[in-house]
Amino acid sequence: MKPWPRFWPLAALSAAQVPVMPLGPLFPDYDCRKVGVLDGIDWPHWLSTFEKSPASWADAGSRYFDLFMDGDFESYQRWSDACPLGVLNAELALYTFAMSNGHAEHAATYRDSLRPKLRAWPLRVLIGSQWPLLLLISPDALREQVPEGVPDFANSRQANCLDVENPMLDWRGFQSVFYGERRKEWMETSIRYVYSWQMSQIPQELAKECLLGFLTAMLIKAFTCATSESTCYESFAQQIESFFAKEPNFFEVLAHSRWPWAMIINHMARSARHKYFLDFSEEELSGSATHRDLGRSAVQLGRWLSAQSESSQSFRDLLAALPHLGPAPAEAPNIVYVTMIYGKNFNRHLGRFCARARALGTPGQRLLLFTCLVENAGRCIRGTPSIVNKFTLPLLCARLGLDSVWIDLDVFLMADPTPAIVAHAERGPYDLLVSGSFEADCICNGIVYFRSTEAVADWLLAVIVWMYHHPYEHDQKTFSAFLNYTERVTKEPLDLPKIPAWDTLDPINQFVTPDTFEGNGWMGDLEKILIYHFLNGESDTGSGLDPSGTWLRQHGHFSEGLGPVKGKKVTLMDLFYTQEDEELYTTAKPAYENQALRAALLSSRKATRSTRLLGQPCGPMVGWDSQAEELSPEAVQERLRAARQGTAAKLRS
């Protein structure tokens, strides 16, 4: 087996700004949902067969596999041009089928074809696609199959770092966390190796000693960054991509090495926050389909465009809902409220949410609901659950000349916030207002006012484009980064569009939160609260590593003894929407007149406002990119000696 090449360090990142807008299509159809039937293969339907159990993939897609294998060169070229990831997926599946059935020579044909295709895609595209891709080469059985004409990575002492005398890290122990009884907890168990002092202080030396083990740690770091602090994702992902680009046998490492890269990448794919899919078309989002220059009112435009079959279903629904909007206040004639509903924990409260909004006036009479079918007097927009719709809906409203107020469904409307929002916007004037934290300079995009301006539309489009191309990205983190505020999504600065004039809504006594997280809570008078935001967190699926939804489920703010079942803990959302007093939902009755709700509100009221967090950056891994300690050659050698001695002691114990 040939010696490993020297470690390829991460290419130096340019000091130039990171571009936001791509050179090609804004929203590439990576999953081939719009390809349709091409030379006999229905690509969207073939994709849907992979949503079933893996055991059914061969049978469910047998017709398409046959067509793919029997296709001529011209068909193959058309498929490759129209659906490159689908073709890559087919070849990965056929490679695995061939190897599993002992046809190594046949498998080599697919391997040689798919290698350059796999190498061409950045890791973020592989983890964002709905094609299973790396899952197809994850089975343990592949490690027992020796591919033809390439090194046997599974059984190589060099590849598994078993030939290292006096190792600086226990590579065998690190590799063992992915197998046997420890496998179920591999992420937690691997942390002691991935974030060891050796990885931090002598990384280049570890890479020379055990390249595949070192890069496994870098891949896990990329995974951790993707689910928590995205600014560090690219630094680690690029090291894997560099290996793919320069190592001729990188595919064999993925498919046959005992370092389980394919499995880890598949876990990253399962943890992606959103898909390569939007309910609205690129033309609609970019503004070419809204026809604001027709001189029609939004209502007239809605009646005309809702009948246009070339528009997306969601866009037609949005336009059809406009004539059903109720009267608007004189100070805000174009204002609408927008929210999104999906999931059983939210669905059961929809009726009372809408009733309360209607009782307060404008928030209910001018409310547009996404993914709802029966509530809200016909003003519902069909679509798919996606956190990106927090931006697509306000963008489409802006394109149509409508100012919008986005509100997450996990809120209780204490009073009509419209007058306060409009007055605040005019004081700037501000084009964008966003809720914030009580004691920290962190925004919360659960409540946002968007004025219908060109700057707002361009800014929202850029946010959507970034999130689409970075499927691991958190919506709130992106929102803050694109305001150039207290969070980032890249290590280097972004080439941001013009930032609209913006401000934070009053987080102290008007748009308030419980003290679920550090920096939250409120102070002041109950009568002045306009919206109480529960910070439910369930819309962030993540991977179990992110600090929002998962943390909240385990340690979040609950009220005990105040809900419908005495002695049982209930979430704030359940507490506020399951009271027996129906007037709380059918009238504008103040919530604080209810004993249980009053107690819940007062439990988060604070006597003073700490300033300790003000001016500090936001995010779960702040400071990850701080400069490493510069070591003299003598100090490096001392660290190496300490690493070898420490590892030897552990191996003896």
C-alpha positions in Angstrom: 0.0 0.0 0.0 1.5 3.3 -1.0 2.5 5.8 1.7 0.0 8.5 2.6 0.7 11.8 1.0 1.7 14.6 3.4 -1.3 16.3 5.1 -3.0 18.8 2.9 -3.7 21.8 5.2 -6.8 23.9 4.7 -6.4 26.3 1.9 -5.9 29.8 3.1 -9.2 31.6 2.9 -9.3 34.8 1.0 -9.7 38.0 2.9 -12.3 39.0 0.4 -15.9 39.0 1.3 -17.9 35.8 1.0 -20.4 36.1 -1.9 -24.1 35.6 -1.0 -25.7 35.4 -4.5 -24.6 32.5 -6.8 -23.5 32.9 -10.3 -26.1 30.5 -11.7 -29.7 29.9 -10.7 -30.7 31.3 -7.3 -32.3 28.0 -6.3 -30.9 25.0 -8.2 -33.1 22.0 -8.4 -30.6 19.6 -6.7 -33.3 17.0 -6.0 -34.8 17.1 -9.5 -38.3 17.8 -8.3 -39.0 19.8 -11.5 -37.3 17.5 -14.0 -40.4 15.3 -14.5 -40.2 12.3 -16.9 -37.1 12.2 -19.0 -36.3 9.3 -21.4 -38.7 7.1 -19.4 -37.5 7.9 -15.9 -39.8 9.9 -13.6 -37.1 11.5 -11.5 -39.4 13.0 -8.8 -41.2 9.7 -8.4 -37.9 7.8 -8.2 -36.8 10.3 -5.5 -40.0 9.5 -3.6 -39.2 5.8 -3.5 -36.2 6.6 -1.3 -38.4 8.1 1.3 -39.5 4.5 2.2 -37.6 1.9 4.2 -34.1 1.2 2.7 -35.1 -2.5 2.4 -37.7 -1.5 -0.2 -35.5 0.7 -2.4 -34.4 -1.9 -4.9 -38.0 -3.2 -5.5 -39.7 0.1 -5.4 -37.3 1.6 -7.9 -36.6 -1.5 -9.9 -38.3 -0.1 -13.1 -36.1 3.0 -12.9 -32.9 1.0 -12.2 -33.6 -1.1 -15.2 -34.2 1.9 -17.4 -31.1 3.5 -16.1 -28.9 0.5 -16.8 -30.4 -0.1 -20.2 -30.3 3.6 -21.3 -28.1 4.6 -24.3 -25.3 7.2 -24.1 -27.6 10.1 -25.3 -30.1 9.3 -22.5 -27.4 9.1 -20.0 -26.1 12.5 -21.0 -29.6 14.0 -20.8 -30.1 12.5 -17.4 -26.7 13.8 -16.2 -27.4 17.3 -17.4 -31.0 17.4 -15.9 -30.5 15.5 -12.7 -26.8 15.1 -11.8 -27.4 14.1 -8.2 -30.0 11.6 -9.2 -27.5 10.0 -11.6 -24.9 9.9 -8.8 -27.4 8.4 -6.5 -28.3 5.7 -9.0 -24.6 4.8 -9.5 -23.9 4.7 -5.8 -26.8 2.3 -5.3 -25.8 0.1 -8.2 -22.2 0.0 -6.9 -23.4 -1.2 -3.5 -25.7 -3.8 -5.1 -22.9 -5.1 -7.3 -20.4 -5.3 -4.4 -22.9 -6.9 -2.1 -23.6 -9.6 -4.7 -19.9 -10.3 -5.3 -19.6 -8.6 -8.7 -16.5 -6.5 -7.9 -15.6 -6.0 -11.6 -19.1 -4.7 -12.4 -19.0 -2.4 -9.4 -15.7 -1.0 -10.5 -17.4 0.4 -13.6 -19.8 2.3 -11.5 -17.0 3.4 -9.2 -15.0 4.9 -12.0 -18.0 6.8 -13.3 -19.2 8.2 -9.9 -15.8 9.2 -8.5 -15.6 12.6 -10.4 -19.3 13.2 -9.8 -19.0 12.8 -6.1 -15.8 14.8 -6.0 -17.5 17.7 -7.8 -20.0 18.5 -5.0 -19.3 20.5 -1.8 -20.2 18.7 1.4 -23.1 21.0 2.1 -24.9 19.9 -1.1 -24.4 16.2 -0.2 -25.9 16.7 3.2 -28.7 18.9 1.9 -30.0 16.7 -0.8 -32.9 14.3 -0.3 -31.2 11.7 -2.4 -29.7 9.2 0.2 -26.3 9.3 -1.5 -23.8 8.5 1.3 -26.3 6.3 3.1 -26.1 3.9 0.2 -22.4 3.2 1.0 -22.8 3.1 4.8 -23.6 -0.6 5.3 -21.0 -2.4 7.4 -21.1 -5.3 4.9 -19.2 -3.1 2.4 -16.2 -3.1 4.8 -15.9 -6.8 4.3 -15.9 -6.5 0.5 -12.5 -5.8 -1.1 -12.9 -3.6 -4.2 -11.0 -4.5 -7.4 -7.8 -2.7 -8.2 -7.5 -0.5 -5.2 -6.0 -0.8 -1.7 -7.8 -2.7 1.0 -8.5 0.1 3.4 -10.7 -1.9 5.8 -7.8 -4.2 6.7 -4.8 -1.9 6.3 -2.8 -1.4 9.5 -1.6 1.9 8.0 -5.1 3.2 7.2 -6.3 2.1 10.7 -3.2 3.6 12.3 -2.3 0.4 14.0 1.3 0.6 12.8 2.0 3.8 14.8 4.6 3.3 17.6 4.0 5.5 20.6 0.9 7.2 19.2 0.1 10.7 20.3 -3.6 9.8 20.5 -5.3 6.5 21.1 -6.4 6.0 17.5 -7.6 2.4 18.2 -9.8 3.7 21.0 -11.1 6.5 18.9 -12.1 4.1 16.1 -13.7 1.7 18.5 -16.4 4.2 19.4 -18.1 3.6 16.1 -18.5 -0.2 16.6 -20.0 -2.7 19.0 -22.0 -1.6 22.0 -20.5 1.9 22.0 -21.9 2.6 18.5 -25.3 4.0 19.6 -23.5 6.7 21.6 -20.8 7.4 19.1 -21.3 11.2 19.0 -21.0 11.7 22.7 -18.2 9.1 23.1 -16.1 10.5 20.4 -16.0 14.0 21.9 -13.1 13.1 24.3 -11.0 12.4 21.2 -12.3 15.0 18.8 -11.9 17.8 21.3 -8.8 16.5 23.1 -6.0 18.8 23.9 -3.9 17.1 21.3 -6.4 18.0 18.5 -6.3 21.6 19.7 -2.6 22.0 20.3 -0.7 19.7 17.9 -3.2 19.1 15.0 -0.6 19.0 12.2 1.4 16.4 14.0 -1.7 14.2 14.5 -2.6 14.6 10.8 0.9 13.2 9.9 0.5 10.4 12.3 -3.0 9.2 11.4 -4.5 11.1 8.5 -7.8 9.2 8.3 -8.3 9.4 12.1 -7.5 13.1 12.1 -9.9 13.8 9.3 -12.6 11.8 11.0 -12.3 14.2 13.9 -12.5 17.2 11.5 -15.7 15.7 10.0 -17.3 15.4 13.4 -16.2 19.0 14.1 -17.9 20.0 10.9 -21.0 18.2 12.0 -21.0 19.9 15.4 -20.5 23.3 13.8 -23.4 22.7 11.3 -25.8 22.1 14.2 -24.6 24.8 16.5 -22.0 27.4 15.3 -22.0 27.6 11.6 -19.1 30.0 11.3 -16.7 27.1 11.9 -18.4 24.7 9.5 -16.5 25.7 6.4 -13.1 25.5 8.1 -13.5 21.8 8.9 -15.6 20.8 5.9 -13.0 22.2 3.5 -10.4 19.8 4.9 -12.6 16.8 3.9 -13.3 18.4 0.5 -9.5 18.9 0.0 -9.0 15.2 0.7 -11.7 14.3 -1.8 -10.1 16.5 -4.4 -6.5 15.2 -4.0 -6.7 11.6 -2.9 -7.2 9.3 -5.9 -8.8 6.6 -3.7 -11.1 8.9 -1.6 -14.2 6.9 -2.6 -12.7 3.7 -1.3 -12.1 5.5 2.0 -15.8 6.5 2.1 -17.1 3.1 1.2 -14.7 0.6 2.6 -12.6 2.2 5.4 -13.3 1.5 9.0 -13.3 5.2 9.6 -17.1 5.7 9.1 -17.2 8.9 7.1 -20.2 7.9 5.0 -22.2 7.2 8.2 -21.2 10.5 9.7 -22.1 12.4 6.6 -25.4 10.6 6.5 -26.1 11.8 10.1 -25.3 15.3 8.9 -27.8 14.9 6.1 -30.5 13.8 8.6 -29.8 16.8 10.7 -30.2 19.4 7.9 -32.7 22.1 9.0 -34.3 22.6 5.6 -34.5 21.0 2.2 -33.6 22.0 -1.3 -37.2 22.9 -2.0 -39.3 26.1 -1.9 -43.1 26.4 -2.2 -42.7 29.5 -4.4 -40.9 29.7 -7.7 -37.6 31.6 -8.3 -39.5 34.0 -10.6 -42.0 34.8 -7.9 -39.4 35.3 -5.2 -37.1 37.3 -7.4 -40.0 39.6 -8.3 -40.4 38.9 -12.0 -43.8 37.3 -11.5 -45.5 39.9 -9.2 -46.2 42.5 -11.8 -46.3 45.5 -9.4 -46.0 47.7 -12.4 -49.5 46.8 -13.6 -51.0 49.6 -11.4 -53.5 47.3 -9.8 -54.2 47.1 -6.1 -53.1 44.0 -4.1 -56.7 42.8 -4.1 -57.2 43.3 -7.9 -53.8 41.7 -8.5 -54.8 38.8 -6.4 -58.0 38.1 -8.3 -56.1 38.3 -11.6 -53.0 36.3 -10.8 -54.6 33.6 -8.6 -56.1 32.1 -11.8 -52.7 32.0 -13.6 -51.8 28.3 -13.8 -48.1 28.9 -14.3 -47.8 30.3 -10.8 -47.0 28.0 -7.8 -49.9 26.7 -5.8 -48.7 28.7 -2.7 -48.5 31.9 -4.7 -52.0 31.4 -6.1 -53.3 30.7 -2.6 -51.6 33.9 -1.3 -53.1 36.0 -4.1 -56.6 34.4 -3.7 -56.5 35.2 0.0 -56.0 39.0 -0.5 -59.6 39.8 -1.4 -60.7 38.2 1.9 -58.6 40.4 4.1 -60.5 42.5 6.6 -60.3 46.3 7.0 -56.9 47.8 7.7 -56.3 50.7 10.1 -55.9 54.1 8.5 -52.3 54.4 9.7 -51.3 51.1 8.1 -53.5 50.5 5.1 -51.3 47.8 3.6 -50.5 45.8 6.7 -51.0 42.0 7.1 -50.1 39.5 9.8 -48.4 36.3 8.7 -47.7 33.0 10.6 -47.1 29.4 9.9 -48.7 26.3 11.4 -47.6 22.7 11.4 -47.1 19.9 13.9 -49.6 18.4 16.3 -48.4 20.5 19.2 -49.3 23.6 17.3 -52.3 22.4 15.4 -54.4 21.7 18.4 -54.1 25.4 19.4 -54.8 26.9 16.0 -58.5 27.6 16.6 -58.0 29.5 19.8 -55.0 31.4 18.3 -57.1 32.6 15.4 -60.1 33.4 17.7 -57.9 35.5 20.0 -56.4 37.3 17.0 -59.8 38.1 15.6 -61.0 39.4 18.9 -58.2 41.9 18.9 -59.0 43.3 15.5 -56.3 43.8 12.9 -54.1 40.8 13.8 -56.9 38.4 13.1 -58.8 40.3 10.4 -55.6 40.7 8.3 -54.0 37.3 9.1 -52.5 35.0 6.5 -51.8 31.4 7.6 -49.4 29.1 5.9 -50.1 25.3 5.6 -53.5 25.7 7.2 -56.6 24.5 5.3 -59.8 25.1 7.4 -59.2 28.0 9.8 -59.0 31.7 9.4 -62.0 32.4 7.1 -60.4 31.0 3.9 -57.2 33.0 4.2 -54.9 30.0 4.2 -52.0 29.2 2.0 -51.1 25.6 1.1 -47.5 24.5 1.3 -44.9 22.4 3.0 -43.5 22.8 6.5 -40.2 24.7 6.2 -38.6 27.3 8.4 -37.5 29.1 5.2 -41.2 30.2 4.8 -40.5 32.7 7.6 -38.8 34.6 4.9 -40.5 33.6 1.7 -44.0 34.8 2.8 -42.9 38.2 3.9 -40.9 38.6 0.7 -43.9 37.8 -1.4 -45.9 40.3 0.6 -43.3 42.9 0.0 -43.3 42.2 -3.7 -47.1 42.7 -3.6 -46.8 46.1 -1.8 -47.9 44.7 1.6 -46.2 45.6 4.8 -46.2 42.4 7.0 -45.8 41.4 10.6 -44.5 37.9 11.0 -45.4 36.3 14.3 -44.4 32.8 15.4 -47.4 30.7 16.5 -45.9 30.1 19.9 -47.1 33.5 21.2 -50.1 34.9 23.0 -51.5 38.2 21.8 -52.0 40.2 24.9 -53.3 43.3 22.9 -53.3 44.5 19.4 -49.6 45.4 18.7 -50.4 47.2 15.4 -50.4 50.8 16.7 -47.2 50.3 18.6 -45.4 48.7 15.7 -46.5 51.3 13.2 -45.6 54.2 15.5 -42.1 52.6 16.2 -41.5 52.2 12.4 -42.4 55.8 11.7 -40.1 57.1 14.4 -37.0 56.0 12.5 -38.3 55.6 10.0 -37.5 51.9 10.1 -38.1 49.4 7.4 -37.6 46.4 9.7 -38.4 45.8 13.4 -37.4 42.6 15.2 -38.0 41.3 18.7 -35.0 41.0 20.9 -33.6 39.7 24.2 -34.3 41.3 27.6 -30.7 41.5 28.8 -28.6 40.8 25.7 -27.9 42.3 22.3 -29.5 39.3 20.6 -32.4 39.4 18.2 -35.3 36.9 18.1 -36.9 36.7 14.7 -40.2 35.3 16.1 -41.8 38.7 15.7 -40.7 40.9 12.8 -42.2 43.9 11.0 -41.2 44.2 7.3 -42.1 47.4 5.4 -42.7 46.9 1.7 -39.6 48.5 0.2 -37.1 47.5 -2.4 -34.4 47.3 0.2 -36.4 44.9 2.3 -37.3 42.7 -0.7 -33.6 42.5 -1.8 -32.4 41.8 1.7 -35.0 39.0 2.2 -34.1 37.4 -1.1 -30.5 37.3 -0.1 -31.4 35.7 3.2 -33.4 33.0 1.5 -30.7 32.3 -1.1 -28.1 31.9 1.7 -30.3 29.5 3.7 -31.2 27.5 0.6 -27.5 27.0 -0.2 -26.6 26.2 3.4 -29.2 23.6 4.5 -27.7 23.3 8.0 -28.1 27.0 8.7 -30.3 28.3 11.6 -32.9 30.9 10.5 -32.4 33.3 13.5 -28.6 33.1 13.2 -28.8 34.0 9.5 -31.3 36.8 10.2 -28.9 38.4 12.7 -25.8 37.9 10.5 -27.5 39.5 7.6 -28.3 42.5 9.8 -24.6 42.6 10.5 -25.5 42.4 14.2 -24.2 40.1 16.9 -24.0 36.7 15.1 -22.2 35.5 12.0 -22.6 32.6 9.6 -19.1 32.7 8.1 -15.7 33.3 9.5 -15.0 35.9 6.8 -17.4 38.9 6.2 -20.3 38.4 3.9 -20.9 40.5 0.8 -24.2 41.7 2.2 -26.9 43.5 0.3 -28.0 46.9 1.5 -29.3 46.5 5.1 -32.7 48.0 5.6 -33.0 50.6 8.4 -33.9 48.5 11.4 -34.4 48.5 15.1 -35.5 46.1 17.9 -39.0 46.0 19.3 -39.2 46.8 23.0 -38.1 43.6 24.7 -38.5 45.0 28.2 -42.3 45.6 28.6 -44.0 45.2 25.2 -42.7 42.2 23.2 -41.5 40.0 26.0 -40.4 36.5 26.8 -40.2 34.1 29.8 -36.8 33.6 31.4 -36.4 30.3 29.5 -32.8 31.2 28.4 -30.2 33.4 29.9 -30.9 37.0 29.0 -34.7 36.7 28.8 -37.5 37.7 31.1 -39.2 41.1 31.4 -39.9 44.0 33.7 -42.6 46.6 34.0 -46.4 46.5 34.0 -48.6 43.6 33.0 -51.0 46.0 31.2 -48.2 47.2 28.8 -47.4 43.7 27.4 -48.4 43.4 23.8 -47.1 39.9 22.8 -45.8 37.1 25.1 -43.5 34.9 23.1 -43.1 31.4 24.7 -39.8 30.5 22.9 -41.2 27.0 22.3 -38.4 26.0 20.0 -40.1 22.9 18.5 -39.8 24.2 14.9 -36.0 23.7 15.1 -35.6 20.0 14.5 -31.8 20.1 14.3 -29.9 17.0 15.3 -30.2 16.8 19.0 -27.0 18.9 19.2 -28.4 22.4 18.8 -29.1 24.4 21.9 -32.6 25.5 21.2 -35.3 22.9 20.7 -33.5 20.0 22.4 -32.4 22.0 25.4 -35.9 23.5 25.8 -37.5 20.1 25.8 -35.3 18.9 28.6 -34.9 22.1 30.7 -37.4 24.6 29.3 -39.9 26.8 31.2 -42.8 24.8 32.4 -45.6 25.7 34.8 -46.5 23.2 37.5 -49.9 23.0 39.1 -51.4 25.8 36.9 -52.6 23.7 33.9 -55.8 21.8 33.4 -54.4 18.7 35.1 -53.3 19.6 38.7 -49.8 18.7 39.6 -48.7 18.1 36.0 -46.1 20.2 34.2 -47.4 21.9 31.1 -45.6 24.0 28.5 -46.4 27.7 28.5 -48.2 27.3 25.1 -50.4 24.6 26.5 -51.1 26.7 29.6 -52.1 29.8 27.7 -54.3 28.0 25.1 -56.1 25.5 27.3 -57.8 27.6 29.9 -61.5 27.0 30.6 -62.3 30.7 30.4 -63.5 30.9 26.8 -63.6 34.7 27.0 -59.8 34.7 26.8 -60.1 33.6 23.2 -63.3 35.1 22.0 -62.9 38.6 23.5 -60.0 41.0 24.2 -60.1 40.1 27.8 -56.6 40.7 29.4 -54.8 37.5 30.0 -53.5 38.7 33.3 -57.0 38.6 34.7 -56.8 34.9 34.6 -55.1 33.6 37.8 -53.0 30.9 36.2 -51.8 33.1 33.3 -51.1 36.0 35.7 -48.9 33.7 37.8 -47.0 32.4 34.8 -46.4 36.0 33.6 -45.2 37.2 36.9 -42.9 34.3 37.4 -40.6 35.8 34.7 -40.9 39.4 35.8 -37.6 40.8 37.1 -36.9 43.6 39.5 -33.8 44.7 37.7 -32.2 44.4 34.3 -28.7 43.0 34.2 -26.3 44.6 31.8 -23.7 41.8 32.0 -24.5 40.4 28.5 -25.0 43.7 26.7 -22.3 44.2 24.0 -21.4 40.5 24.0 -21.7 38.4 20.8 -24.5 35.9 20.6 -24.3 32.2 19.8 -23.5 28.8 21.4 -19.8 28.6 20.5 -18.6 32.1 20.7 -14.8 32.3 20.5 -14.2 29.1 18.7 -11.9 30.8 16.2 -9.7 32.6 18.8 -6.0 32.5 17.9 -4.2 29.4 19.0 -1.2 29.7 21.3 2.0 30.2 19.3 4.5 27.6 20.4 8.3 27.5 20.0 9.8 24.4 18.4 10.9 23.3 21.8 7.4 23.7 23.2 6.0 21.7 20.4 8.4 18.8 21.0 7.4 18.9 24.7 3.7 18.7 23.8 4.5 15.7 21.5 6.4 13.9 24.3 3.5 14.6 26.7 1.0 13.3 24.2 2.9 10.0 23.6 3.5 9.4 27.3 -0.1 10.2 28.2 -1.5 7.9 25.5 0.9 5.1 26.4 -0.3 5.3 30.1 -3.9 5.1 29.0 -3.2 2.1 26.8 -1.5 0.3 29.6 -4.3 0.9 32.1 
